[in-house]
Amino acid sequence: MHSRRRFVQGLAAGGALIALPGRALFAAAPTVLSGTQFDLEIAELPVNFTGAPRIATVVNGQLPAPQLRWREGETVTIRVTNRLRERTSIHWHGLIVPADMDGVPGISFHGIAPGETFTYRFRVNQSGTYWYHAHSRFQEQTGLYGSIVVEPRDAARHAADREHVLLLSDWTDTDPEAIYRRLKIHAGYYNFGKRTTGDFLADINRKGWQAATSEAAMWGRMRMDRTDLADVSGYAYTYLLNGITPAGNWTGTFRRHERVRLRIINGASMTFFDLRIPGLKMTVVSADGQDVDPVSVDEFRISPAETYDVIVTPHDDRAYTIFAQAMDRSGHARGTLAPAAGMQAEIPPLDARADLDMSDMGHGAHDTTDHAAHAGHAMPGVPQHAAAEFGPGVDMRVDAPLNRLDDPGVGLRDNGRRVLTYADLHTLGGPIDARAPGREIELHLTGHMERFLWSFNGQKFSEAEPLRFRHGERLRIVLINDTMMNHPIHLHGMWSEVESPHGEFQVRKHTVTVQPAQRVSYLVTADALGRWAYHCHLLYHMEAGMFREVVVAHEGAEA
């Protein structure tokens, strides 16, 4: 059995393997394809990231898939051929395309059958950093994802001397079906950070006996695990940057004083990354492909499916480490910016793991008051109250959700670094639609942690009716997270325009992350006829039920 360190760090040459006549297998960097005509072939390929040979799902023999570069205003044609033994698909994440080109089997098309070629054709009406991935069972987890860069029709608002795409992902040597089965049997299977007696004694020393025991009793009544930050951790994952392991050390070059644009994409199936480049400030200039007021930060959390563009300006001829640690601190992805290949910088240690606290449950940070007794209503998380409202598939109901757009999240609070929050993001140009919303839809993000059930309003996808939008209407969607986990929620086909706590336009996104006990609202213009997917972008949560269909139709029309 290969060592734990080798699994976490990977092989220095680990990656997708390509066999050429008379030559050994070797790792190859993804190619860049540009123009308007593309041919993509989905197939299996041997890979070896950790010393254990496995089979990946790849595009044109590459993992990640080739980078696609388009130009705003052009019409692209992508012919996708399936060489697998099962159906496949590609979804163009964040791109506003017709419903029949969106690539979600069972919603917008039938999928691509083995041996079949499906032609995607659509006009590219936006610019920015996006990505593409499979929307068929767990094929995204096994390698089917790639980056998209759309050049603006006019000059870029934020000029740069060079750019690099940084595509983060999580690779597992374990069959994703086996991971899913384990989570269904024991949701905490991959959580090796559970609290111990030593942690409880440390709480007593820090908070005192009464506060520590009261807080422990409240967590016990809620039947919640405050260490449940990630369903699948670094004990199952090796984290990759552009398909390269930490030991492999992907490197992007620069010249001193250049403005370097980094297009950062989280293509992971289940991992939130906290990214920083020690020694370099990052100026965030785009979120989810949309230009924002520049904001200078040291670090940011990037959820699965989100993208951020940042500009850095190295003033020294030295190497800088790109450090992206998993939110649960169970591992990291790593690369290097340097004047020349082969250079390295110090890799910082993982931050200490921070557990959830009562503020993540809708209480104040150290509030252990029994709200059920003193406020006359259900205490957050008490299972019987949650089940009474949403059914037996829900084990928690947050009583007092907060907006908290200015909260960087668990593990990033007061860490001594300037950390980005949604409150810092302001999309340039204002909202796409100046109308006030005509109606409001409230959706609770719900789940049963022990049974690994995930849903909206207590109904998993197989039990729920579609959400119905009237074509052309402006509506407000309110998301309330009744669970202890972060959920990146993705609405296909339409933009989500997040509101400030005062109801003002804040930021336009295609993926909106909702923290535990948080209430987030955003406006949507239903300008895209057809059937659309709406789901959590944590892959195993989506498959476990946190998925809805959205139907946009003319008023009075049959869906």
Secondary structure, DSSP 8 states (H G I E B T S, - for coil): ---HHHHHH--TT-EEEE--TTS--EE----EEESSEEEEEEEEEEEESSSS-EEEEEETTBSS--EEEEETT-EEEEEEEE-SSS-B--EEET----GGGS--BTTTB--B-TT-EEEEEEE----EEEEEE--STTTTTTT-EEEEEEE-SS--SS--SEEEEEEEEEEESS-HHHHHHHHHH-TTTT------HHHHHHHHHHH-HHHHHHHHHHHHHHT--TT-S-SS-TTTEEEEETTB-TTT-EEEE--TT--EEEEEEE--SS--EEEE-TT--EEEEEETTEEEEEEEESEEEE-TT-EEEEEE---SSS-EEEEEEETTSS-EEEEEEESSTT---------------GGGGTS-TT----HHHHTSS--TT-HHHHHHHH-TT-----SS-B--TT---TTTTTSSS-B--GGG--BTT--S--S--SEEEEEEEEEETTTTEEEETTB-GGG---EEEETT-EEEEEEEE-SSS-EEEEESSS-EEEE-TTS-EEEEESEEEE-TTBEEEEEEE----EEEEEEESSHHHHHTT-EEEEEEE-TT---
